[in-house]
Amino acid sequence: MKRQLSTNAPGQISKFWSNVPGLLTVEFKGRDQELQWMRHALTSAIHFERRRIGLYGMTGIGKTQLMLKYEERFHSEYTSSIFLTSGSQEKLIESVNQLVELLELPERGGSNPAVNLNALRQWLRANTNWLLLIDNVGDLEYDTILDLLSSTSEGHVILTSQRRGAMESITGRHTMCLEITEPSVEDCVDIFFEGCGMKATVANRKLAQVIVRDVGYLPHAVKQCASYIKENGIDLEEYLDRYSKAPEKVLGWQDSYSKRREPISKHFVMILQHLRENHVDAANLLRLFSVLQPEAIPVFDHWCREQDTAKKPQTAPYATDQSNFLNIIARVACCISPRTSKSKDRLISLQDTSCDTSETANVVKDNERLYKAIAKLVDFSLVRRLSEKNVLWMHDLTRRSIGQSIPDSDRTQFLRLAIQVLYHSFPKKDNTLKERLIVDAYLNQSVELIEQARKTSIVQWDYVPLMVICAQCMRNRGNYPRAIDWFKMAMPEYQRNLGNIHSRVASLLHNMALTYHEASDLDDAEKTYVAARDMRRQLFEEDSVEVLDTMNKLAACIERQGRLKEGEAMFDSTYKGFKQRLGIMDPITLAAAHNLALCFANQGRVAEAEVLYRETLQRSEDAFGPEDFGTLKTLGNLAVAVDQSGRLDEAEPLYQRALAAYTKLCGADDMLTLRVRSNIACLYRQQGRFADAETAMRDAVGAFVTIFGDDHFHTAVALYDLGEILLEKGALDKSQGLLALALEKMNAKSAQHPLTFRVLDSLGILHREAGNLFQADYFSALACSQNEALLGRDDPFTLVAANNRAEYLHAAGQYQESWDLYVRCLDGFRKLLPARHPHILMVLNNLGRLSWLLPTKDPWSFFLEALADSTSLLGPRHRCTVTIAMNIARTKFSQGNHIDAETAMLEVLELYKVTLGVEHPYVGTANFHCGMCYASTAQSNDLLKARSAFLDASDCFLKAFGPRHPNYIMSVCMLVRILQELQQSDDAETYRSVLETIPQDQTAGRYINVGDTSLTYMALALIDTFDWKSIVSLPFGETIRLRWGRKNVWREPEPAILED
């Protein structure tokens, strides 16, 4: 894929993209009239949907070459040139998938054809002035192509096909289609002399006219004739003599062009004979290639699986254990007889061959012989090597002609040969973009061959090992259902041919479990991991790498189900085993250390996690460098641990370092990058940078939706994160909608996932802060009980949920129950977490607040400890520190220290305005309590200040929450009392009407210690009958929390290896 940087502009392409294959021959001649027609048809079309043209004609006539020539001549007029291969629905979809990868679209790596097709369609819609080339369109791809082109996109489309009807249907009118017929005689002659290496004398041109006529004026055949003459070193008369002796009828294509193809078939007979007599390796390889799909034939330059230890089944005479593999290949592969002294002058028909010997496997295994054979095929224009991919291209005319040379009786054997060669040469790595593109070529060929083999007499054991490799590739591309199906189909054959207890059977179980795991089918994953572990224990030592590897994966599966202690025990065991077996610096050991640290972190033991992360990060950097993926995963998790310890400013540079590296290596929308982006958004929330947090998280949500779809669990988690940000921002209605949506999606697939319980917990907080105590009761109780049932009573997430349950009890007036639960949470957090942890500060602040309402309790010790630790940990301007300071000011106020309380409250108000913005509801809360301070003096000037403060508070709460929120109602209630005292009766009456719309259950006693007094009565009571020093508990603005929500990642020991 060629890329040139260009200027970035919204809605425009930021790079010049071109994936056009290098298939345009230097011998291309003529076609000027066709090129002019194409340019005029595309540029004169007014409507977007008419900027499509179709070229149709027989195979080999030059349609693809003409399309490529147009691109070469006019590519400077376009912002990008992109190429899709068609020919079947499967090929088109795969071509779209590869293009999505190469365009670096967020959806890359996914396996959903509809998602990738939509991604490309959106790219076409978002960008302008591109050129899209779609080659070899058939009838079955019609709907898909129309779907792709359905958007009103500002670009040009050129399609080629053998079918006129397909072209007219897609372009929408026959005037936008052009039949490509034979070039002129002179153009064909010019093409011929470009490739034959001879001078174009008058006599030679006359002979060349006969040659190009004999091959039907087909440019592809003309070029091959020229290559044949050049390679054989013969003159034109000799060529015509040989051609005249070739059989007349050799192909039966059974279409309207069959008669016109017969001259081409005679030429292929000559090529085969020449290769058979002079280049046997090339002849053998050519026949192997003819079994494959022609657009992307892998260069089999790595014989990766030399030893095949499969037991030979009784019913499988062609099973491929190493002892007889080459003999079998020799018997089935090649249908070309060895050269004899009499064979030189004997021309053969395409099926006049025998099936005695073959060196095809040895050719593939020997790179020198392989490259020489490929070079010879290139010399004869039989294949072309694409420089940007490790694949070859063969014209369909060549493939079908050579394929006809294989006798019907030998076709199954050739299919078996191709399967075995693909199996032995299939790459072992499938991780980087470059590796994935190479594997894609092998995977597509393998799937096609396996599907063919399943319809033949080939025994399953001949292709099942290749199926297992393909299934792993499908898993790597997210196609979990098909991967699991293929693993299941392979298992009985493995057991039948290898026995029930065998290392390859155990590996198959391990891979199947991993697929279940990645598909979030944790129950089946655990069962299959256990089966794999038990079998490996029978085959290997208890501390072998094989057993430890499966145990490590099983531990991750168990830990993900919330059984943290059980998972920890397994992680600890595997870490010690790897360390003893492999040493401390081995990548497998480093991964095990990382995963054990993650298990600590998930239990809230962040101090232990941080120590182990730092040790692992240092070793990983020393061994593999700072941009190794394993190193980056440990760096990202270290940032989370530091973040969860409350050291937010220290965590941010760690996050940014990980983000920069992931973006550089994987792109902005890779899953690993998205995790860090989400974590940074949550960090901004913790820092009070709500605008930054919301922007970053909305961008991440958009990427998750695009890549995974609306209903995926990852999308639900992203919606939860955004809902949490809006909750902290005070946008309760918007937050509630997102949290409810996230809960709905999680309940549909993962109702018992710990993150689902976190959403329940957030909804409990939201309803309490909105004053909806009935709903808060339901959600807080459910979150607390579900966390305790899954994670245990002392788990940090259980304790967080318990604290939030205590906040509900506090708001509902159940003070002793609330106190007991707060104390339990404080004790639990002090055991688990480092000193000054935000969760400890959260409970201390709550205990101080509750102490206001319990005469025997002193709030000062709780508030002062919380303030000192929050100032040290988060800084004096962090909203949590400021909120604690506000509660201390309220404590002074309630104890009669009005001057210090007023001074402190004004400082709080200004800090909120500076750090959160004047419209944040925390500012309204501070204004409310300033109003209480002013009103308590009963002085005229202070009453005017109180009126202003309550007006500001009510306006702020009305804008943030609406007219039914308790914070707004209490502000209006106090404002009415102040207006009455100031004898501003009309204004008082206006605001008092608001109180008449309040539901009857909104009693003043829920927020202030006045018994069951109604809010309306409290607003009407005389000012001297009300104690302004009373503690008013507003639902929003008094509590603090820095909730955990960061995403960690597991670390794999090394890039996955494709194995059978």
Stockholm file with secondary structure:
# STOCKHOLM 1.0

chainA/1-1060         MKRQLSTNAPGQISKFWSNVPGLLTVEFKGRDQELQWMRHALTSAIHFERRRIGLYGMTGIGKTQLMLKYEERFHSEYTSSIFLTSGSQEKLIESVNQLVELLELPERGGSNPAVNLNALRQWLRANTNWLLLIDNVGDLEYDTILDLLSSTSEGHVILTSQRRGAMESITGRHTMCLEITEPSVEDCVDIFFEGCGMKATVANRKLAQVIVRDVGYLPHAVKQCASYIKENGIDLEEYLDRYSKAPEKVLGWQDSYSKRREPISKHFVMILQHLRENHVDAANLLRLFSVLQPEAIPVFDHWCREQDTAKKPQTAPYATDQSNFLNIIARVACCISPRTSKSKDRLISLQDTSCDTSETANVVKDNERLYKAIAKLVDFSLVRRLSEKNVLWMHDLTRRSIGQSIPDSDRTQFLRLAIQVLYHSFPKKDNTLKERLIVDAYLNQSVELIEQARKTSIVQWDYVPLMVICAQCMRNRGNYPRAIDWFKMAMPEYQRNLGNIHSRVASLLHNMALTYHEASDLDDAEKTYVAARDMRRQLFEEDSVEVLDTMNKLAACIERQGRLKEGEAMFDSTYKGFKQRLGIMDPITLAAAHNLALCFANQGRVAEAEVLYRETLQRSEDAFGPEDFGTLKTLGNLAVAVDQSGRLDEAEPLYQRALAAYTKLCGADDMLTLRVRSNIACLYRQQGRFADAETAMRDAVGAFVTIFGDDHFHTAVALYDLGEILLEKGALDKSQGLLALALEKMNAKSAQHPLTFRVLDSLGILHREAGNLFQADYFSALACSQNEALLGRDDPFTLVAANNRAEYLHAAGQYQESWDLYVRCLDGFRKLLPARHPHILMVLNNLGRLSWLLPTKDPWSFFLEALADSTSLLGPRHRCTVTIAMNIARTKFSQGNHIDAETAMLEVLELYKVTLGVEHPYVGTANFHCGMCYASTAQSNDLLKARSAFLDASDCFLKAFGPRHPNYIMSVCMLVRILQELQQSDDAETYRSVLETIPQDQTAGRYINVGDTSLTYMALALIDTFDWKSIVSLPFGETIRLRWGRKNVWREPEPAILED
#=GR chainA/1-1060 SS CEEEECCCCTTSCSEEEECCCSCCCTTCCCCHHHHHHHHHHHHHCCSGGGCEEEEECCTTSSHHHHHHHHHHHHGGGSSEEEEEECSSHHHHHHHHHHHHHHTTCTTTTCCCHHHHHHHHHHHHHHSEEEEEEEEEECGGGHHHHHHHTCSCCEEEEEEEESCHHHHHHHHSSGGGEEECCCCCHHHHHHHHHHHHCSCCCHHHHHHHHHHHHHTTTCHHHHHHHHHHHHHHTCCHHHHHHHHHHSCSCCCCCCSTTHHHHHHHHHHHHHHHHHHHHHCHHHHHHHHHHHTSCTTCEECCCCCCCCCCCCCCCTTCTTCCCHHHHHHHHHHHSCCCCCCCTTSTTCCCCTTCCCCCCCCHHHHHHCHHHHHHHHHHHHHTTSCEEETTTTEEECCHHHHHHHHTTSCGGGHHHHHHHHHHHHHHHCCSBCCSHHHHHHHHHHHHHHHHHHHHHTTSSCCGGGTHHHHHHHHHHHHHTTCHHHHHHHHHHHHHHHHHHHCSSCHHHHHHHHHHHHHHHHTTCHHHHHHHHHHHHHHHHHHSCTTSHHHHHHHHHHHHHHHHTTCHHHHHHHHHHHHHHHHHHHCTTSHHHHHHHHHHHHHHHHTTCHHHHHHHHHHHHHHHHHHHCTTCHHHHHHHHHHHHHHHHTTCHHHHHHHHHHHHHHHHHHHCTTSHHHHHHHHHHHHHHHHHTCHHHHHHHHHHHHHHHHHHHCTTSHHHHHHHHHHHHHHHHHTCHHHHHHHHHHHHHHHHHHCTTSHHHHHHHHHHHHHHHHTTCHHHHHHHHHHHHHHHHHHHCTTCHHHHHHHHHHHHHHHHTTCHHHHHHHHHHHHHHHHHHSCTTCHHHHHHHHHHHHHHTTCTTCCHHHHHHHHHHHHHHHHCTTSHHHHHHHHHHHHHHHHTTCHHHHHHHHHHHHHHHHHHHCTTSHHHHHHHHHHHHHHHTTCCHHHHHHHHHHHHHHHHHHHHHHCTTSHHHHHHHHHHHHHHHHTTCHHHHHHHHHHHTTSCTTCBGGGTBSSTTCBHHHHHHSCGGGSCTTSCBCCSSSSCCCCCCCCCCCCCCSSCCBCCC
#=GC SS_cons          CEEEECCCCTTSCSEEEECCCSCCCTTCCCCHHHHHHHHHHHHHCCSGGGCEEEEECCTTSSHHHHHHHHHHHHGGGSSEEEEEECSSHHHHHHHHHHHHHHTTCTTTTCCCHHHHHHHHHHHHHHSEEEEEEEEEECGGGHHHHHHHTCSCCEEEEEEEESCHHHHHHHHSSGGGEEECCCCCHHHHHHHHHHHHCSCCCHHHHHHHHHHHHHTTTCHHHHHHHHHHHHHHTCCHHHHHHHHHHSCSCCCCCCSTTHHHHHHHHHHHHHHHHHHHHHCHHHHHHHHHHHTSCTTCEECCCCCCCCCCCCCCCTTCTTCCCHHHHHHHHHHHSCCCCCCCTTSTTCCCCTTCCCCCCCCHHHHHHCHHHHHHHHHHHHHTTSCEEETTTTEEECCHHHHHHHHTTSCGGGHHHHHHHHHHHHHHHCCSBCCSHHHHHHHHHHHHHHHHHHHHHTTSSCCGGGTHHHHHHHHHHHHHTTCHHHHHHHHHHHHHHHHHHHCSSCHHHHHHHHHHHHHHHHTTCHHHHHHHHHHHHHHHHHHSCTTSHHHHHHHHHHHHHHHHTTCHHHHHHHHHHHHHHHHHHHCTTSHHHHHHHHHHHHHHHHTTCHHHHHHHHHHHHHHHHHHHCTTCHHHHHHHHHHHHHHHHTTCHHHHHHHHHHHHHHHHHHHCTTSHHHHHHHHHHHHHHHHHTCHHHHHHHHHHHHHHHHHHHCTTSHHHHHHHHHHHHHHHHHTCHHHHHHHHHHHHHHHHHHCTTSHHHHHHHHHHHHHHHHTTCHHHHHHHHHHHHHHHHHHHCTTCHHHHHHHHHHHHHHHHTTCHHHHHHHHHHHHHHHHHHSCTTCHHHHHHHHHHHHHHTTCTTCCHHHHHHHHHHHHHHHHCTTSHHHHHHHHHHHHHHHHTTCHHHHHHHHHHHHHHHHHHHCTTSHHHHHHHHHHHHHHHTTCCHHHHHHHHHHHHHHHHHHHHHHCTTSHHHHHHHHHHHHHHHHTTCHHHHHHHHHHHTTSCTTCBGGGTBSSTTCBHHHHHHSCGGGSCTTSCBCCSSSSCCCCCCCCCCCCCCSSCCBCCC
//
